[in-house]
Amino acid sequence: MSRVYAALVHYPVCNRKGEEITTAVTNLDIHDIARSALTFGLRGYYLIQPDEEQQEICREIIHFWQEGYGLKYNPDRAKALEKVKLTADLAETIEQITSQEGEKPQIVVTSANMQENTVSFARLRDKIADGGVYLILFGTGWGLTKEMLSKADICLAPIKGNGEYNHLSVRSAAAIVFDRLLGM
Amino acid sequence: MSRVYAALVHYPVCNRKGEEITTAVTNLDIHDIARSALTFGLRGYYLIQPDEEQQEICREIIHFWQEGYGLKYNPDRAKALEKVKLTADLAETIEQITSQEGEKPQIVVTSANMQENTVSFARLRDKIADGGVYLILFGTGWGLTKEMLSKADICLAPIKGNGEYNHLSVRSAAAIVFDRLLGM
């Protein structure tokens, strides 16, 4: 059983000009990535969001599907949203995982652009299968800031399609990353 | 260069009770799957939607990103949405592809549940690489109706994760299917 976690970072990320911003939560980021996380057996899916109003929106969405009308309408969705946890920053996320697993997670970053010293999907898949705890970070907006990228233990190679265009949504990118690392 | 198309079917699909319905368009289904389609080199992405009001909503969304303020804000998105075409049913979709390619597409269906005589991803990947025209159908709601599934030339194996849960969003499923069939 793999010990892999994912986190969707809302701060610090870049806007399209490369400036550091906090993004707003997107409803389907919560749902889609939670469903992918459960399908591929991740241990948890963190929303990293320091803004308190935004945190409240997250709680309302999760509550609706876990205890409100949503639970009755679609109980499968409640099960996926059990994976979702809310934290204010990376440090708190690492702390929670460390306390859960008794081991600090290796930080894996993803980026649509080629970085230095990237690790291939096949290599990381092997490492995960060997055991150890991993936290995969995904950036919202125009991606993780350089500062966040620099905190990584492992920088995963970008997803390559068939051409120059690589503007996948973070929801699609997360699905593909989980499938490549953990799919059967 | 592969000659693969995808279509997102809004009718006929099932609701959660298995009844035949027409679903409403989801904004992010258009965006996410268009971006994945362009990333993985698909030739086109059809929205199959017979409802005229719903068609009008699709046109408005596409217009906003291709000619409205969206084009200025995010020109990459306009490029992805060039892949999107609107048709009323499967017959019209097949007709358009046939006229474009000079060859009728093989119909590939996807389903979260195991069907009889499914083809593996590896096998279909090889077939695509050999040439030929393929149209991959994805269902909205609770999936394609039995009637739609019965029209397939090829029934693709379901995406397997690590457990029993397989309720991926159609956006995530499409991303994984394109990656498995066409990714590098």
HADDOCK unambig.tbl for C-alpha pairs under 7 A between the chains (distance, minus, plus):
assign (segid A and resid 32 and name CA) (segid B and resid 169 and name CA) 5.85 0.50 0.50
assign (segid A and resid 35 and name CA) (segid B and resid 167 and name CA) 6.34 0.50 0.50
assign (segid A and resid 35 and name CA) (segid B and resid 168 and name CA) 5.54 0.50 0.50
assign (segid A and resid 36 and name CA) (segid B and resid 168 and name CA) 5.78 0.50 0.50
assign (segid A and resid 38 and name CA) (segid B and resid 165 and name CA) 6.78 0.50 0.50
assign (segid A and resid 39 and name CA) (segid B and resid 161 and name CA) 5.01 0.50 0.50
assign (segid A and resid 39 and name CA) (segid B and resid 162 and name CA) 6.40 0.50 0.50
assign (segid A and resid 39 and name CA) (segid B and resid 163 and name CA) 6.56 0.50 0.50
assign (segid A and resid 39 and name CA) (segid B and resid 165 and name CA) 5.26 0.50 0.50
assign (segid A and resid 39 and name CA) (segid B and resid 166 and name CA) 5.42 0.50 0.50
assign (segid A and resid 40 and name CA) (segid B and resid 161 and name CA) 4.41 0.50 0.50
assign (segid A and resid 40 and name CA) (segid B and resid 162 and name CA) 5.02 0.50 0.50
assign (segid A and resid 41 and name CA) (segid B and resid 162 and name CA) 5.34 0.50 0.50
assign (segid A and resid 41 and name CA) (segid B and resid 163 and name CA) 6.66 0.50 0.50
assign (segid A and resid 160 and name CA) (segid B and resid 183 and name CA) 6.58 0.50 0.50
assign (segid A and resid 160 and name CA) (segid B and resid 184 and name CA) 5.87 0.50 0.50
assign (segid A and resid 161 and name CA) (segid B and resid 39 and name CA) 5.01 0.50 0.50
assign (segid A and resid 161 and name CA) (segid B and resid 40 and name CA) 4.40 0.50 0.50
assign (segid A and resid 161 and name CA) (segid B and resid 183 and name CA) 5.15 0.50 0.50
assign (segid A and resid 161 and name CA) (segid B and resid 184 and name CA) 6.11 0.50 0.50
assign (segid A and resid 162 and name CA) (segid B and resid 39 and name CA) 6.40 0.50 0.50
assign (segid A and resid 162 and name CA) (segid B and resid 40 and name CA) 5.00 0.50 0.50
assign (segid A and resid 162 and name CA) (segid B and resid 41 and name CA) 5.33 0.50 0.50
assign (segid A and resid 162 and name CA) (segid B and resid 183 and name CA) 6.71 0.50 0.50
assign (segid A and resid 163 and name CA) (segid B and resid 39 and name CA) 6.56 0.50 0.50
assign (segid A and resid 163 and name CA) (segid B and resid 41 and name CA) 6.66 0.50 0.50
assign (segid A and resid 165 and name CA) (segid B and resid 38 and name CA) 6.78 0.50 0.50
assign (segid A and resid 165 and name CA) (segid B and resid 39 and name CA) 5.25 0.50 0.50
assign (segid A and resid 166 and name CA) (segid B and resid 39 and name CA) 5.40 0.50 0.50
assign (segid A and resid 167 and name CA) (segid B and resid 35 and name CA) 6.33 0.50 0.50
assign (segid A and resid 168 and name CA) (segid B and resid 35 and name CA) 5.54 0.50 0.50
assign (segid A and resid 168 and name CA) (segid B and resid 36 and name CA) 5.76 0.50 0.50
assign (segid A and resid 169 and name CA) (segid B and resid 32 and name CA) 5.85 0.50 0.50
assign (segid A and resid 171 and name CA) (segid B and resid 172 and name CA) 6.68 0.50 0.50
assign (segid A and resid 172 and name CA) (segid B and resid 171 and name CA) 6.68 0.50 0.50
assign (segid A and resid 172 and name CA) (segid B and resid 172 and name CA) 5.21 0.50 0.50
assign (segid A and resid 172 and name CA) (segid B and resid 175 and name CA) 5.46 0.50 0.50
assign (segid A and resid 175 and name CA) (segid B and resid 172 and name CA) 5.47 0.50 0.50
assign (segid A and resid 175 and name CA) (segid B and resid 176 and name CA) 6.50 0.50 0.50
assign (segid A and resid 176 and name CA) (segid B and resid 175 and name CA) 6.51 0.50 0.50
assign (segid A and resid 176 and name CA) (segid B and resid 176 and name CA) 5.30 0.50 0.50
assign (segid A and resid 183 and name CA) (segid B and resid 160 and name CA) 6.58 0.50 0.50
assign (segid A and resid 183 and name CA) (segid B and resid 161 and name CA) 5.16 0.50 0.50
assign (segid A and resid 183 and name CA) (segid B and resid 162 and name CA) 6.72 0.50 0.50
assign (segid A and resid 184 and name CA) (segid B and resid 160 and name CA) 5.87 0.50 0.50
assign (segid A and resid 184 and name CA) (segid B and resid 161 and name CA) 6.11 0.50 0.50
